[in-house]
Amino acid sequence: MTTTEQKYQSLTKLAAGDFQAFLYDCDGTLADNMGMHKKTYVRVAADDGVLIDATLVDELAGWPVVRVVEEINKRYNSSFDPHTFAEQRERIFFNEFIEQTQPIEYVVNHLKAHAGKVKIGIVSGGVRETVEKTLSVLGIADIPDTLVCAGETAHGKPYPDPFLAAAEKLGVAPEHCLVFEDGEAGTLAAEAAGMKWIRIDKV
């Protein structure tokens, strides 16, 4: 049995229960693309003479990009305009990296196996255009019943708003939703929404 198969079986066991909806994060959960995202943050900052530690992006996984930039400004005493930085980073990622996106296979396989059995939502801190393109590259764009992306709720992760919005769109009570995440911001958001969660990177 391959490692992917073992992880898939472990994930399936962990996800067993009376759930009516599965809510998946995108970057780092379905898509193996965090390395590419880190490169774009580092490049945009470096273009303005600020050298950032890429592990910051891992630490803040799941945060909306604008909030990550605000945190960069705090830690590096920089003065990036968060929205301009986010737009530049998004453009570089979309134009240069997104087509290279690979699946995190055991999570993508789990999503595919449960399509039609439970409602499927994608809840991401990324902008909709990029999330939709990522799902397309992964070959699963037609599967989700709903998407909730950056800027579509009053607050992003670690606030509960995105998960609660997805549950409402799917017509499923929060306690019947299970969240799949790879970062603390996402699990904090899930808990605040009254949802159980699985850290896929701990499987």
Contacts in CASP RR format, 6 or more apart in sequence:
PFRMAT RR
TARGET T0000
AUTHOR 0000-0000-0000
METHOD contacts of the structure
MODEL  1
MTTTEQKYQSLTKLAAGDFQAFLYDCDGTLADNMGMHKKTYVRVAADDGV
LIDATLVDELAGWPVVRVVEEINKRYNSSFDPHTFAEQRERIFFNEFIEQ
TQPIEYVVNHLKAHAGKVKIGIVSGGVRETVEKTLSVLGIADIPDTLVCA
GETAHGKPYPDPFLAAAEKLGVAPEHCLVFEDGEAGTLAAEAAGMKWIRI
DKV
4 105 0 8 1.000
4 106 0 8 1.000
4 109 0 8 1.000
5 106 0 8 1.000
7 106 0 8 1.000
7 203 0 8 1.000
8 105 0 8 1.000
8 106 0 8 1.000
8 109 0 8 1.000
8 110 0 8 1.000
10 203 0 8 1.000
11 106 0 8 1.000
11 107 0 8 1.000
11 110 0 8 1.000
11 198 0 8 1.000
11 200 0 8 1.000
11 203 0 8 1.000
12 110 0 8 1.000
12 113 0 8 1.000
14 198 0 8 1.000
14 203 0 8 1.000
15 22 0 8 1.000
15 110 0 8 1.000
15 178 0 8 1.000
15 180 0 8 1.000
15 198 0 8 1.000
18 176 0 8 1.000
19 118 0 8 1.000
19 176 0 8 1.000
19 177 0 8 1.000
19 178 0 8 1.000
19 196 0 8 1.000
20 118 0 8 1.000
20 119 0 8 1.000
20 172 0 8 1.000
20 173 0 8 1.000
20 176 0 8 1.000
20 177 0 8 1.000
21 118 0 8 1.000
21 119 0 8 1.000
21 120 0 8 1.000
21 121 0 8 1.000
21 166 0 8 1.000
21 167 0 8 1.000
21 170 0 8 1.000
21 172 0 8 1.000
21 176 0 8 1.000
21 177 0 8 1.000
21 178 0 8 1.000
22 110 0 8 1.000
22 111 0 8 1.000
22 114 0 8 1.000
22 118 0 8 1.000
22 119 0 8 1.000
22 120 0 8 1.000
22 121 0 8 1.000
22 177 0 8 1.000
22 178 0 8 1.000
22 180 0 8 1.000
23 121 0 8 1.000
23 122 0 8 1.000
23 123 0 8 1.000
23 163 0 8 1.000
23 166 0 8 1.000
23 167 0 8 1.000
23 177 0 8 1.000
23 178 0 8 1.000
23 179 0 8 1.000
23 180 0 8 1.000
23 190 0 8 1.000
23 195 0 8 1.000
24 30 0 8 1.000
24 107 0 8 1.000
24 111 0 8 1.000
24 120 0 8 1.000
24 121 0 8 1.000
24 122 0 8 1.000
24 123 0 8 1.000
24 179 0 8 1.000
24 180 0 8 1.000
25 62 0 8 1.000
25 122 0 8 1.000
25 123 0 8 1.000
25 124 0 8 1.000
25 125 0 8 1.000
25 179 0 8 1.000
25 180 0 8 1.000
25 181 0 8 1.000
25 182 0 8 1.000
25 183 0 8 1.000
25 186 0 8 1.000
26 122 0 8 1.000
26 124 0 8 1.000
26 125 0 8 1.000
26 126 0 8 1.000
26 131 0 8 1.000
26 134 0 8 1.000
26 135 0 8 1.000
27 33 0 8 1.000
27 34 0 8 1.000
27 37 0 8 1.000
27 61 0 8 1.000
27 62 0 8 1.000
27 124 0 8 1.000
27 125 0 8 1.000
27 126 0 8 1.000
27 134 0 8 1.000
28 34 0 8 1.000
28 61 0 8 1.000
28 104 0 8 1.000
28 182 0 8 1.000
28 201 0 8 1.000
29 104 0 8 1.000
29 107 0 8 1.000
29 180 0 8 1.000
29 181 0 8 1.000
29 182 0 8 1.000
29 200 0 8 1.000
30 103 0 8 1.000
30 104 0 8 1.000
30 107 0 8 1.000
30 108 0 8 1.000
30 111 0 8 1.000
30 122 0 8 1.000
30 134 0 8 1.000
30 135 0 8 1.000
30 138 0 8 1.000
30 140 0 8 1.000
31 101 0 8 1.000
31 102 0 8 1.000
31 103 0 8 1.000
31 104 0 8 1.000
31 134 0 8 1.000
31 137 0 8 1.000
31 138 0 8 1.000
32 101 0 8 1.000
32 102 0 8 1.000
32 103 0 8 1.000
32 104 0 8 1.000
33 97 0 8 1.000
33 98 0 8 1.000
33 100 0 8 1.000
33 101 0 8 1.000
33 102 0 8 1.000
33 134 0 8 1.000
34 57 0 8 1.000
34 58 0 8 1.000
34 61 0 8 1.000
34 182 0 8 1.000
35 54 0 8 1.000
36 93 0 8 1.000
36 97 0 8 1.000
36 98 0 8 1.000
36 100 0 8 1.000
36 101 0 8 1.000
37 57 0 8 1.000
37 93 0 8 1.000
38 54 0 8 1.000
38 57 0 8 1.000
38 58 0 8 1.000
39 54 0 8 1.000
39 97 0 8 1.000
40 89 0 8 1.000
40 92 0 8 1.000
40 93 0 8 1.000
40 97 0 8 1.000
41 52 0 8 1.000
41 54 0 8 1.000
41 56 0 8 1.000
41 57 0 8 1.000
41 68 0 8 1.000
41 72 0 8 1.000
41 89 0 8 1.000
42 51 0 8 1.000
42 52 0 8 1.000
42 54 0 8 1.000
43 92 0 8 1.000
44 85 0 8 1.000
44 88 0 8 1.000
44 89 0 8 1.000
44 92 0 8 1.000
45 51 0 8 1.000
45 52 0 8 1.000
45 72 0 8 1.000
45 76 0 8 1.000
45 78 0 8 1.000
45 80 0 8 1.000
45 85 0 8 1.000
46 52 0 8 1.000
48 78 0 8 1.000
48 80 0 8 1.000
50 72 0 8 1.000
50 76 0 8 1.000
50 78 0 8 1.000
50 80 0 8 1.000
52 72 0 8 1.000
52 76 0 8 1.000
56 68 0 8 1.000
56 71 0 8 1.000
56 72 0 8 1.000
56 75 0 8 1.000
57 68 0 8 1.000
60 67 0 8 1.000
60 68 0 8 1.000
60 71 0 8 1.000
60 185 0 8 1.000
61 182 0 8 1.000
61 183 0 8 1.000
61 184 0 8 1.000
61 185 0 8 1.000
62 125 0 8 1.000
62 157 0 8 1.000
62 183 0 8 1.000
62 185 0 8 1.000
62 186 0 8 1.000
63 71 0 8 1.000
63 125 0 8 1.000
63 156 0 8 1.000
63 157 0 8 1.000
63 158 0 8 1.000
63 185 0 8 1.000
64 125 0 8 1.000
64 126 0 8 1.000
64 150 0 8 1.000
64 151 0 8 1.000
64 156 0 8 1.000
64 157 0 8 1.000
65 82 0 8 1.000
65 85 0 8 1.000
65 86 0 8 1.000
65 89 0 8 1.000
65 90 0 8 1.000
65 125 0 8 1.000
65 126 0 8 1.000
65 127 0 8 1.000
65 150 0 8 1.000
66 82 0 8 1.000
66 83 0 8 1.000
66 86 0 8 1.000
66 150 0 8 1.000
67 82 0 8 1.000
67 156 0 8 1.000
69 80 0 8 1.000
69 82 0 8 1.000
69 85 0 8 1.000
69 86 0 8 1.000
70 82 0 8 1.000
72 78 0 8 1.000
72 80 0 8 1.000
73 79 0 8 1.000
73 80 0 8 1.000
73 82 0 8 1.000
90 127 0 8 1.000
90 130 0 8 1.000
93 130 0 8 1.000
94 129 0 8 1.000
94 130 0 8 1.000
94 133 0 8 1.000
98 130 0 8 1.000
98 133 0 8 1.000
98 134 0 8 1.000
98 137 0 8 1.000
99 137 0 8 1.000
101 134 0 8 1.000
101 137 0 8 1.000
101 138 0 8 1.000
103 138 0 8 1.000
104 200 0 8 1.000
106 200 0 8 1.000
106 203 0 8 1.000
107 180 0 8 1.000
107 200 0 8 1.000
108 138 0 8 1.000
108 140 0 8 1.000
110 180 0 8 1.000
111 120 0 8 1.000
111 140 0 8 1.000
111 143 0 8 1.000
112 140 0 8 1.000
112 143 0 8 1.000
114 120 0 8 1.000
115 143 0 8 1.000
119 145 0 8 1.000
119 146 0 8 1.000
119 170 0 8 1.000
119 171 0 8 1.000
119 172 0 8 1.000
120 143 0 8 1.000
120 144 0 8 1.000
120 145 0 8 1.000
121 144 0 8 1.000
121 145 0 8 1.000
121 146 0 8 1.000
121 147 0 8 1.000
121 148 0 8 1.000
121 166 0 8 1.000
121 170 0 8 1.000
122 131 0 8 1.000
122 135 0 8 1.000
122 144 0 8 1.000
122 146 0 8 1.000
122 147 0 8 1.000
122 148 0 8 1.000
123 147 0 8 1.000
123 148 0 8 1.000
123 157 0 8 1.000
123 162 0 8 1.000
123 163 0 8 1.000
123 166 0 8 1.000
123 179 0 8 1.000
124 131 0 8 1.000
124 147 0 8 1.000
124 148 0 8 1.000
124 149 0 8 1.000
124 150 0 8 1.000
124 162 0 8 1.000
125 131 0 8 1.000
125 149 0 8 1.000
125 150 0 8 1.000
125 156 0 8 1.000
125 157 0 8 1.000
125 162 0 8 1.000
126 149 0 8 1.000
126 150 0 8 1.000
127 149 0 8 1.000
127 150 0 8 1.000
127 151 0 8 1.000
128 147 0 8 1.000
128 149 0 8 1.000
128 150 0 8 1.000
128 152 0 8 1.000
131 147 0 8 1.000
131 149 0 8 1.000
132 141 0 8 1.000
132 147 0 8 1.000
135 141 0 8 1.000
135 143 0 8 1.000
135 144 0 8 1.000
145 169 0 8 1.000
145 170 0 8 1.000
146 166 0 8 1.000
146 169 0 8 1.000
146 170 0 8 1.000
148 162 0 8 1.000
148 163 0 8 1.000
148 165 0 8 1.000
148 166 0 8 1.000
148 169 0 8 1.000
150 156 0 8 1.000
152 162 0 8 1.000
152 165 0 8 1.000
153 159 0 8 1.000
153 161 0 8 1.000
153 162 0 8 1.000
153 164 0 8 1.000
153 165 0 8 1.000
154 161 0 8 1.000
155 161 0 8 1.000
156 162 0 8 1.000
156 189 0 8 1.000
157 185 0 8 1.000
157 186 0 8 1.000
157 188 0 8 1.000
157 189 0 8 1.000
158 184 0 8 1.000
158 185 0 8 1.000
158 186 0 8 1.000
158 188 0 8 1.000
158 189 0 8 1.000
158 192 0 8 1.000
159 189 0 8 1.000
159 192 0 8 1.000
160 189 0 8 1.000
160 190 0 8 1.000
160 192 0 8 1.000
160 193 0 8 1.000
160 194 0 8 1.000
161 189 0 8 1.000
162 189 0 8 1.000
163 174 0 8 1.000
163 177 0 8 1.000
163 179 0 8 1.000
163 189 0 8 1.000
163 190 0 8 1.000
163 193 0 8 1.000
163 195 0 8 1.000
164 174 0 8 1.000
164 193 0 8 1.000
166 177 0 8 1.000
167 173 0 8 1.000
167 174 0 8 1.000
167 177 0 8 1.000
167 193 0 8 1.000
167 195 0 8 1.000
170 177 0 8 1.000
174 193 0 8 1.000
174 194 0 8 1.000
174 195 0 8 1.000
175 194 0 8 1.000
175 195 0 8 1.000
177 193 0 8 1.000
177 195 0 8 1.000
177 196 0 8 1.000
178 195 0 8 1.000
178 196 0 8 1.000
178 197 0 8 1.000
178 198 0 8 1.000
179 186 0 8 1.000
179 187 0 8 1.000
179 189 0 8 1.000
179 190 0 8 1.000
179 193 0 8 1.000
179 195 0 8 1.000
179 196 0 8 1.000
179 197 0 8 1.000
179 198 0 8 1.000
180 197 0 8 1.000
180 198 0 8 1.000
180 200 0 8 1.000
181 187 0 8 1.000
181 190 0 8 1.000
181 197 0 8 1.000
181 198 0 8 1.000
181 199 0 8 1.000
181 200 0 8 1.000
182 199 0 8 1.000
182 200 0 8 1.000
182 201 0 8 1.000
183 199 0 8 1.000
183 201 0 8 1.000
186 197 0 8 1.000
187 197 0 8 1.000
187 199 0 8 1.000
190 196 0 8 1.000
190 197 0 8 1.000
191 197 0 8 1.000
END
